[in-house]
C-alpha cells in the first residue's frame, strides 16, 4: 500500500527525472494548477489522479 505522501513523492520524482509540471499534468489529464496544489500539499491526490498514476484507493479498518 502507498500513502498519499508516497504518491506525491512519485509525482515529484517524475518531474525531477524527465517531465515538467505542464507536461506531467497533460499526461495525467489534470490542470497544471491542480497538479501544483497537489504537489504543495494544498490538495489531496484524489481517486482520478491516483488511478492515472496506477494506484487505487483501498479503505481499511483496524481495531484501536
C-alpha positions in Angstrom: 0.0 0.0 0.0 1.1 3.5 -0.7 0.3 6.6 1.4 -0.7 9.9 -0.2 2.8 11.1 0.7 4.3 8.2 -1.4 2.1 9.1 -4.4 3.2 12.8 -4.0 6.8 11.6 -4.0 6.1 9.6 -7.2 4.8 12.8 -8.8 7.9 14.8 -7.7 10.2 12.0 -9.0 8.6 12.1 -12.4 9.1 15.9 -12.5 12.7 15.6 -11.4 13.5 12.9 -14.0 12.1 14.0 -17.3 8.8 15.9 -17.0 7.9 19.4 -16.2 4.7 20.2 -14.4 2.9 21.2 -17.5 3.8 18.1 -19.4 3.0 15.8 -16.5 -0.3 17.5 -15.9 -1.2 16.9 -19.6 -0.2 13.2 -19.4 -2.3 12.8 -16.2 -5.2 14.8 -17.6 -5.3 17.4 -14.9 -4.6 21.1 -15.0 -1.2 22.3 -14.2 -2.6 24.4 -11.3 -4.3 21.4 -9.8 -1.1 19.4 -10.0 0.8 22.2 -8.4 -1.6 22.3 -5.5 -1.3 18.5 -5.1 2.5 18.7 -5.1 2.5 21.5 -2.5 0.1 19.6 -0.2 -2.8 22.1 -0.6 -5.0 19.4 -2.2 -5.2 15.7 -1.8 -4.2 13.2 -4.5 -7.8 12.2 -5.3 -9.0 9.0 -6.9 -8.7 10.1 -10.5 -5.1 11.2 -10.1 -4.2 8.2 -8.1 -5.6 6.0 -10.9 -3.7 7.9 -13.5 -0.5 7.0 -11.5 -1.5 3.4 -11.4 -2.9 3.2 -7.9 -6.3 2.6 -6.4 -7.7 3.7 -3.1 -8.5 1.0 -0.6 -10.2 1.8 2.7 -9.4 -0.4 5.6 -10.3 -0.5 9.3 -8.3 -1.8 12.2 -9.1 -2.2 15.9 -7.7 0.5 18.2 
